[in-house]
């Protein structure tokens, strides 16, 4: 049995948490700041679509490429450089003379954010246990919540919107410096003791071998479906509760906040539960809970059941993204895990962009009542994909440096052993 890894260093955990907070800040800055930005530049409200498109293109590109270059570059250097790029993009926002420059900065910000997301998720999947993996993603939600407060405070103080981006840029620069100073600490294989033989290097498999694995693509599709459910529920719930179930705007808004709050609380709570019971058991329960919550939303007429369903979906969905990331090596093998995680993060971005928009078209052509049924279909499809991958174990990887014919060890050991981090 492989020796469990040492507990992660507190300094690295703190940096990882801060990095996930920083991932959530810029997007939520835009929501509050855009009316001021569009008025300053004299552009229509719908011009925000240019920024969102540029950011999505950058995010998808870098998240996929990061998974395929992580082994060569190293997570410390990758995240340090990407955080610096994100901070420069935010400085660009703050000093931009017009919309065209802001669109270019949105592309750079997407490139930086995608690489940070992919790199840290890949690292955490191998170095942290279920508890910290869930808490990392909970801290992303914390960043999303803090961003509007920063921009609101800036505007309430009578300052220009540019100060909001400047404040976040300064924080990102400090974070980039911290990553640069700890580059060597992020290496997965510790340096050998003086006089000891160097640790054997892991064998790099061809990229084509990764791309030929069905589990890589089914896993990417699972991430797209999961994020589609999470974003679609949050995006269209207000419309369902007001137009479809007759709630007032104030009450419906509070219910949507409760949905996002249940996602945050679920990640904090279920991170501990997953470490005790194992990732697979919690994942199966969570996926079942998502389908049950979606079914409650689909029940016609009842506002109470719809709100209850939203909270159930949020709480049940909470650990799915981090635990699917954590168990990637189980499904595809350790040698393919970094690349697979990069593809999964990219697929998640596609799911977040396309499916909620498609649901909007469907709602416009029919009625908002279709939301619950659509969420049920997506949740059942996600369960099927997960069970398909769970029954097909990842490739076995030979022990690096072992003679030909020696026994192999599982590609990843640990995510389902209570209290033991993934390796």
N, C-alpha and C positions, 0 to 999 in steps of 0.2 A: 504494500500500500504506500502511495507517495506521501512524503512528509508534508503536513499542512504548512502553508506559508506563514511567515511571521505576521503579526498584526500590522496593518498599514501605519506608517508614521503619521503622527498627529499633524505635522506641518503640511504633509501632502494632502491629507484629508481636508484640512482647512482651505488649502488652495483650490482643491477640486470643488468644494462647496461654493466658494466665492466665484469660481469660473461658471458654475451653473446658474448662480444668481445673475452674473453678467450677461449670460445668454438671453435671459428673459427681459432685461431692461430696455434694449433699443426698440423692440417691436411695440411695447406698451407706451413708450414715449411718443411714438408717431400718432397713436390714437387721439391723445389729448392735444398734441401740438399741431396736428395737420390743419385745423381751421386757421390758425395763426400763420402757418407756413404758406398755405395757398393764398391767403390774403396778402402776405408780404410779397409774394412773387407774382401776384395777379393771375393765377391759373385757376381753372374750375375745380370743383371738389373731386370730380371723377379722375383727375390727373394722378391721384394717389395710386391708381392701378399701375402706372409706370414704375413707381418705386417698388411696389409689391412684386411685380413681374421680375424686375432686375434683381431684387433680393433673393427671390426663389431660384432663379437661374444660377446665381452665384452659390447659393446654399447647396443645391443639388450637385453641382459640379464638384465642389470641394469636399463634400461629405463622402462621395464615392471615391474620388481620387485619394483622399486621406487613408481610407482603408487599404488601398493597394500600395501606398508608399510608407506606411507607418513603420514597417519592419526595417526599412532602410534609413529613415530619417530619425526615428526615435520619438516617443510621445512628448518628451520634455521640449525638444527643439521645435516640434510641430506646433505644440500649443503656445509656446512663447512667441513664435513668429506669427501665428494666426491671431493671437490676442493683440499684438502690436499692429497688425493690419486692421483689425476691427477698431482699435483706438484711433488710428489715422483716418479711417473712414468717418468716424464720429466727429473728429476735428473738422473734416471736410464739410460735414453738415453744418457745423457751427459757423464756418466762415464762408459758406457758399454764396456766390453772387446771384445764382439763378437755379431754376429747376433742373436744367441739363446736368449741372455739376452734382446736384443732389442725387439724381438717378445713377450717375457713375459711382457716387459714394455708396449708394444702396447695393450696387453690384459688389463692391469691395467688402462691404459689411457682411453680405451673404457668404462671400468666399471665406472670410475669417470665421464666421459663426459656424458654418458647416464643418470646417476642419476641427474646430474646438469640440463640437458636439460628437463627431465621429471618433476623434482621437481619445477623448476622455472616456467615452462609453466603452471603447475597445480596451483601454487600460483597466478601467474599473471592473469589467467583466472577468478579468484574469487576476485582479489583485484585491478586490473588495468582496465582502459577503453580501447576502440579500438585504441585510438591514441598511448598510451604507449605500447600496445601489438604489434602493427606494428613496432614501433620504436625499441623495443627490438630485433626483428628479423632483422631489418635493421643494428643494431649494430653487429649482428653475421656476416653479410656481410663485415662490416668494419674490423672485426678481420681477416677474410679470406684474405682481401686485405693487411693488415699490416704484416701478417706472412712472405710472400715472401720478403718484404722489409727488415725485420730483418735479415733473413738468407743471403740475397744478401749483405747487409751491412757488416755482419760478414766475409763472404768469400772474399769480395772486400778488406777488411782490412788485409787480409792475415792470418786470424785466422782460427782455425779448426771449422768444422761444429758443434762440441760439444758446442761451445760458444753460438750458436743460441738457442739450447735447454736449456742451462743454464740460459740465459736471461729470457726466457719465464717461466722457472721453478721458478725463483726468484719472478716474477710478480704474479704467481699463489700462491706462499707461502704467499705473502702479502695479497692477496685476501682471502685466507683461514683464515688468522688471523682476517681479518675484519668481515668475516661471523661468526667466533667463538665468537667475541666480541658482536655481535648483534643477537645472537640466539633467545633471548626472544622477540626482536622487530618483529620477523617474524611470531609470533603466530597470527592466523587469528581472534581469539576471544580475545579482550583486557581484561586485568586483571580487576576484579571488584574494585570499589572504596572502601576505608577502611570502614568497617561496613556494606557494602552492601552484599546482597545475591549473591553467585556465579552464573554466567550465566549457564543455563542448557546445558548439554553436548548433542551433536548431536548423534542420534541413529546410531550405526554402523550396516550396513546391511551385510548379509553373502556374501562371495566372490562368491558363486555359483549363487546368485541372480543377481550379476553384469554380470557374464558370460552367463546367460540365456537371456539377453536383445539383441534382434536383432539389435537395434540401436548402441550397442557397437561395434558389428562386422562390420556393414555397415560403421560406422564412421572410423574404422581402415582401411577398404579397401579404403575408400575415401582418407585417408592420403597417403596410398601406391600409389594410382593412381596419386595424385597431385605431390608428390615428383618424381615419375617416369617421369612425363612430364617435370618438371623443370630441372632435371639432364640430361635426354635424349636430350633435346633441346640444352643445353650447351655443352654436350659431343660430339655430332655428327654434330653440326652446321658447324664447320670448314670443315669437310669432304664434307658436302653437298655443301657449297659455293665454294670450290675449285674444286673438282672432278665433282660435279653435275651441277654447275652454272658458272664455268669458271673464278672465281675471283682469283686474285693473293693471295699468302699466306699472304702478309702484309695487304692487304685490308680485307681479310677474318678474320684475327686475330683481327683487329680493330672492325669488326662487331660483333664478339663473345664477345669482351669486352663491346660493346654497349648493348648487351643482358643482361649481368650481371649488368651493370650500370643501366639499366632500372628497374631491379628488386629492386635495392637499392633505387632509386629515387621513385619508386612506393610505397614502404613501408613508406617512409617519408611523401609523399604527401597524400596517401590514408588513412593513419592513422588519419589525421585531417578530411578527408571527411567522413570516417566511423563514427567518433564521432558525426558528424552533421546529417548525413542521416540515420544512423543505420546500424548494421552489416549485416542484411539479404539482404537489398537492394544492398549494395556494393558487397556482395558475389555473388549474382545473376548476377550483371553486370560484375564482374570479370570473372566468369566461362564462361559467354557468350563471353567475349573478348578473353579468351584463345582459345576457339573453332574457333573464327573468325581468330585469328592470325595463328593458325595451318592450317586453310584452305588456307591462303595466302602462307604459306610455301609449301603447297602441289601443288600449281599451277606450272605446269612444265615449265621449260625454263627460267623464269624470275628471275634474280638475285636480282633486285630491290624489287620485291614483297616478295622474300624470306627473305631479310634483314628487310623489313618493318614488315613482319610477326613475325620475331624473337623479334623485339622491342615491338610489340603489346603483344605477349605472355608474355614477361618479365614484362612489366608494369601491365598487367591485372592479372598475377599470383601473384604479389607482396603481396597483403593482404590476400590471400586465407589461407595459413598455420596459420598465427596468428589469423585470425577471426574464422576459423573452431575450433581452440583451445578455443578461447574465448567463443564460443557458445556451447561447449560440454555439459554443464549442461542443456541447453535447450532441447537437444536431448535425454539425458539418465537420467536426474534427478540429483540433487545436491549430493545425497548420493553416487552416482556411478561415479561422475565426475573425481576424482583423479585417480581411477583405469582405467577408460576409456582413460584418457589422456596418462597414461603410455603405454597402449596398442597401442594407436595411434602413439606415438613417435617411439615405436618399429616397428610398421608396416611401418612407413615412412622409417626407415632404410632398411627394406626388399625391399621396392619399389625402393629405390635408388641403391641397389646392384643388384637386379635380372633383372628388366625390361630393364635398359640401356644395360646390358650385353646381354640379349636376343635379343634386337634390333640390337646389333652388329652382332650377328649370322645371323639374318634375312637380314641385309644389305650385309653381305658377301655372302649369298646364292642368293641374287637378285641384288639389286643396292642401292646406297644411296638415290635414289629418293623415296624410300619407307618411308623415315623418316616422311615427311609431312602427308601422309595418316595415319601412325601409331599414330601420335600426335593427329590427328582429332578424331580417334576412342577412344583414351584414354580420350580426353577432353569431348566427348559426354557421355562416360560412367560415368565420374565424375559428370557431370551435372545431369544425371539420379539418381545417388546415393544421391546427395545432396537434390534433390527434394523429393525423397522418405523419407529421414530423416526429411525434413522440414514439411512434411504433417503429420508426426507422432510425436506429442509432447511428451516430456519426462515425466516420471512418476511424479505425484504430491507428494510432500513430506509434511507430517504433521508438524505443528509448534512444535519444541522441547518443551516438557513440557506441551503442551496443552492437555486438557481432551479428552478422546476418543469421536469421533464424531464432534470435533471442525473443523472449516473451515481450509482447507489447503491453502498454498500459493504456487505459482509456484516454481518449482525446482530452477530456476534462473531468476532473474529479473534484467534487466539493459542493456545487450549488445545492444539492439536495441532502447534504449531510448537515444536520443542525449544528450551528455554531462554527462551521468551518467555511472559510472563504473559498471562492472558486480558484482553480489553478490553471 
